[in-house]
Amino acid sequence: MKVAITGGSGYIGSCLIKKLEQQPWIKSVLSIDVKLSNVQLGNKVNHITHDVTLPFDDLLTEFKPDVLIHLSFVLNPSHNKDQTHKINLSGLTNALQAVVKANVNYVIYFSSTTIYGAHSDNPEWLNEKSVIRPKDDFQYALDKAESEALIKDFNSNNKTIKTLILRGCPVMGPNVDNFISRAFQKPVLIGIKNYNPPLQFIHEDDVVELMELCMQKKFTGTYNIAGNGTMKWSEMAELIQARMIKLPSFLLYFLTEFTWQSRLQSESNSAGLDFIKYRWTVSTQKIKAKLNYQFRYSTQDVWRIFCEQRT
């Protein structure tokens, strides 16, 4: 099998490529990214430096992959909304255009459970039929939701091309290095007074393994993926031995938005606080039943491993 990956130099892309190049059923891998990878690539992997906001039909036509895995997406919050949106949506549009012209018949898109939104009236467990309602000013979730809508429209016009959407909760593991992991490495964690929501994590190995299984069987549809169980915000702070400071909701939202708009911090605007205020946990029963898959790491396992590596 020949696999093309956009965003191959990113966190999940790098983890996936390292695993795929070890598999005998993988013939070759094409990594497409605007930056070079920080990991050493094997003989099966060819990296092409390319900005996915520009068409890349020719790259796929020449490589002739059996599957395209689209991972190009801006994870870190940005004050430049227009540029972020261009990368996220134009990149996907170009990817879908390329698979049509190159006759690729299978596409995997990595989405996010943030598209459900963190709301006070969320059920205990959100499933794939739950309403998608990202908050208006949380761009990451908005762009993921718009991307899924784009893929749905694509499906209706391209019946012969199979697509799979994996909605992942926050991914952690030995190789993680993003604004999420960096926030947890600070000596003080901020919480919201009178709120202590449960959270979910998934290990990078589970994400990669699921993608491998889906590629081999060419599963289609939309699936939530998350490690079993949950951890409350306070439990996470205790295990990582971080001091927890809880502020009133109105004060924390004001301070966060003010420092964001003033460019005093670049971690998140106030909309991001909803995810440590309200529950947004998902059910993974659908993918467990479809693949007969058991997640290797629970949410507690993932967090414990992260804490051990931090010390």
C-alpha positions in Angstrom: 0.0 0.0 0.0 1.1 3.5 -0.8 0.1 6.3 1.6 0.2 10.1 1.2 0.1 12.2 4.3 -0.4 16.0 4.5 1.0 17.5 7.7 3.5 14.6 7.8 6.0 16.7 9.8 3.5 17.5 12.6 3.0 15.7 15.8 0.5 13.0 14.7 2.0 12.8 11.2 5.5 12.1 12.5 4.2 9.4 14.9 2.2 7.8 12.0 5.1 7.8 9.6 7.5 6.2 12.1 5.0 3.3 12.6 4.0 2.9 8.9 7.6 2.6 7.6 8.0 -0.4 9.8 5.1 -2.3 8.3 5.7 -4.9 5.6 2.4 -4.1 4.0 3.4 -0.5 3.4 5.3 0.0 0.1 6.0 3.7 0.4 4.9 6.9 2.1 4.7 10.4 0.8 4.9 13.2 3.4 3.7 16.6 2.3 4.4 19.5 4.6 5.6 23.1 4.5 8.3 22.2 7.0 10.9 19.4 7.3 10.3 16.6 9.8 12.2 16.6 13.1 12.5 12.8 13.0 14.7 10.7 10.8 12.8 9.3 7.9 13.4 5.8 6.6 13.9 4.5 3.0 10.2 4.1 2.4 9.4 7.8 3.1 9.8 10.6 0.7 9.2 14.1 2.0 8.2 17.0 -0.3 8.2 20.5 1.1 4.9 22.1 0.0 2.3 24.6 1.2 -1.0 22.8 1.1 -2.8 26.1 0.6 -1.5 25.7 -3.0 -2.8 23.0 -5.3 -0.8 19.7 -5.2 -2.7 17.6 -7.7 0.6 16.8 -9.5 2.2 15.4 -6.4 -0.5 12.8 -5.9 -0.9 12.1 -9.6 2.8 11.2 -9.7 2.9 9.3 -6.5 -0.4 7.4 -7.1 -1.3 6.7 -3.4 -3.9 4.2 -2.3 -4.9 6.5 0.6 -4.5 10.1 1.6 -4.5 11.0 5.3 -5.1 14.7 5.7 -3.5 16.0 8.9 -2.6 19.5 7.9 -4.3 21.8 10.4 -3.3 24.7 12.7 -3.5 23.4 16.2 -2.0 26.4 18.2 -4.4 29.4 18.7 -3.6 32.3 16.4 -4.5 36.0 16.3 -4.4 35.8 12.6 -7.8 34.2 12.0 -7.9 34.7 8.2 -4.5 33.0 7.7 -5.4 30.1 10.0 -8.7 29.6 8.2 -7.0 29.6 4.9 -4.6 26.9 5.9 -7.3 24.8 7.5 -9.9 25.0 4.8 -8.0 25.7 1.6 -5.6 22.9 2.5 -8.5 20.4 2.8 -10.1 21.8 -0.4 -6.9 21.2 -2.3 -6.5 17.8 -0.8 -9.9 16.7 -1.9 -9.4 18.2 -5.4 -6.1 16.3 -5.6 -7.6 12.9 -4.7 -10.2 13.3 -7.5 -7.6 14.1 -10.1 -5.2 11.4 -8.9 -7.9 8.8 -8.7 -7.2 8.1 -5.0 -10.2 6.2 -3.6 -9.8 6.5 0.2 -9.3 9.6 2.5 -8.9 9.8 6.2 -9.5 13.1 8.0 -8.5 13.7 11.6 -11.1 15.8 13.3 -11.8 16.8 16.9 -14.3 16.2 19.7 -14.2 19.9 20.3 -16.7 20.3 17.5 -19.5 19.3 19.9 -18.6 22.3 22.0 -18.4 22.5 25.8 -21.8 23.5 27.0 -23.7 23.5 30.3 -26.5 21.3 28.9 -24.2 18.6 27.3 -25.2 15.0 28.1 -22.9 12.8 30.1 -21.7 11.2 26.9 -21.8 12.8 23.4 -22.1 10.3 20.5 -21.6 10.7 16.7 -25.3 11.7 16.4 -25.0 14.5 18.9 -25.5 18.0 17.6 -22.3 19.8 16.4 -22.2 23.2 18.0 -18.8 24.7 18.4 -18.6 28.1 20.0 -18.5 31.1 17.6 -15.1 32.4 18.7 -13.3 29.2 19.2 -11.6 28.9 15.8 -10.1 25.4 16.1 -13.5 23.8 16.6 -15.2 26.0 14.1 -12.7 25.1 11.3 -12.9 21.4 12.2 -16.7 21.5 12.0 -16.6 23.4 8.7 -14.0 20.8 7.4 -16.4 18.0 8.2 -19.2 19.7 6.4 -16.9 20.1 3.4 -16.2 16.4 3.4 -19.9 15.6 3.7 -20.6 17.7 0.6 -17.6 16.1 -1.1 -19.1 12.6 -0.4 -22.4 13.5 -2.0 -20.6 14.4 -5.2 -17.9 11.7 -5.3 -19.6 8.4 -4.5 -16.7 6.2 -5.5 -14.2 7.8 -3.0 -14.5 6.4 0.5 -13.9 8.8 3.5 -13.3 8.3 7.2 -13.5 10.9 9.9 -11.9 10.3 13.3 -12.9 12.7 15.9 -10.1 12.7 18.5 -10.0 14.1 22.0 -6.7 15.8 23.0 -3.8 13.5 22.0 -0.9 13.0 24.4 2.2 10.8 24.4 6.0 10.8 24.5 6.3 12.9 21.4 3.8 15.6 22.3 4.9 19.2 22.1 2.1 21.7 21.6 0.3 24.5 23.5 -1.7 21.9 25.4 1.3 20.0 26.8 3.2 23.3 27.4 0.2 24.6 29.4 0.4 21.6 31.7 4.1 22.0 32.3 3.6 25.3 34.2 3.9 25.2 38.0 0.4 26.7 38.3 -2.8 25.5 36.7 -5.8 27.8 36.5 -9.3 26.5 37.3 -12.7 28.0 37.5 -14.3 28.3 40.9 -17.2 25.8 41.4 -16.4 23.9 38.2 -14.4 20.7 37.9 -15.3 18.9 34.6 -14.0 15.5 33.5 -11.7 15.4 30.6 -10.5 12.7 28.2 -7.2 12.0 26.5 -6.0 9.5 23.9 -2.5 8.2 23.5 -0.7 8.8 20.3 -0.1 5.0 19.8 -3.9 4.4 19.9 -4.4 7.1 17.2 -1.8 5.6 15.0 -3.0 2.0 15.5 -6.6 3.0 14.7 -5.5 4.7 11.5 -3.5 1.6 10.5 -6.5 -0.6 11.1 -8.9 1.7 9.2 -6.5 1.9 6.3 -6.2 -1.8 5.9 -10.0 -2.4 6.0 -10.9 0.9 4.4 -13.6 1.7 7.0 -15.8 4.6 6.3 -18.0 6.9 8.4 -17.4 9.1 11.5 -16.1 7.9 14.8 -15.3 9.4 18.2 -11.9 8.2 19.6 -10.8 8.6 23.2 -9.1 6.6 25.9 -11.4 4.9 28.4 -12.5 6.8 31.5 -12.1 10.4 32.4 -10.1 12.6 34.8 -11.3 15.7 36.6 -9.4 18.9 36.3 -8.5 18.8 40.0 -7.3 15.2 39.8 -5.0 16.1 36.9 -3.4 19.0 38.8 -2.9 16.8 41.9 -1.2 14.0 39.9 1.1 16.4 38.1 1.8 18.1 41.4 0.8 21.5 40.1 -0.6 24.2 42.3 -4.3 24.9 41.4 -5.6 28.4 41.5 -9.4 28.7 41.1 -10.8 32.1 40.1 -14.5 33.2 39.7 -15.8 32.5 36.2 -16.5 36.2 35.3 -13.0 37.3 36.4 -11.1 34.5 34.6 -13.0 35.0 31.4 -12.4 38.8 31.5 -8.7 38.4 32.3 -8.2 35.8 29.6 -10.0 37.7 26.9 -8.2 41.0 27.9 -4.7 39.4 27.8 -5.5 37.7 24.5 -6.8 40.8 22.7 -3.9 42.8 24.1 -1.4 40.2 22.8 -0.1 39.6 26.3 -0.6 35.9 25.9 -1.1 33.6 22.9 -2.5 30.4 24.5 -6.2 31.0 24.1 -9.0 33.5 24.1 -11.8 33.2 26.7 -13.7 30.7 24.6 -11.1 28.1 25.4 -12.1 28.3 29.1 -15.4 26.5 28.3 -13.4 23.3 28.0 -12.3 23.5 31.6 -15.7 24.6 32.8 -18.3 22.3 31.1 -18.3 18.6 30.3 -17.6 17.5 26.7 -16.9 13.8 27.1 -17.6 11.4 24.2 -18.8 7.9 23.8 -16.5 5.5 21.8 -18.9 2.6 21.6 -19.4 3.0 17.9 -15.8 2.5 16.9 -15.3 -0.3 19.5 -18.2 -2.2 18.0 -17.2 -1.5 14.4 -13.5 -2.5 14.8 -13.7 -4.6 17.9 -11.0 -2.3 19.1 -9.9 -1.9 22.7 -7.9 1.2 23.5 -4.5 0.3 24.9 -4.3 3.3 27.1 -7.1 4.8 29.3 -7.3 8.5 29.9 -5.8 8.0 33.4 -2.9 6.0 31.8 -2.2 8.8 29.3 -2.1 11.4 31.9 0.0 9.3 34.3 2.6 8.7 31.5 2.7 12.4 30.7 3.3 13.3 34.4 6.1 10.7 34.7 7.9 12.1 31.6 7.6 15.6 33.0 9.5 14.8 36.2 
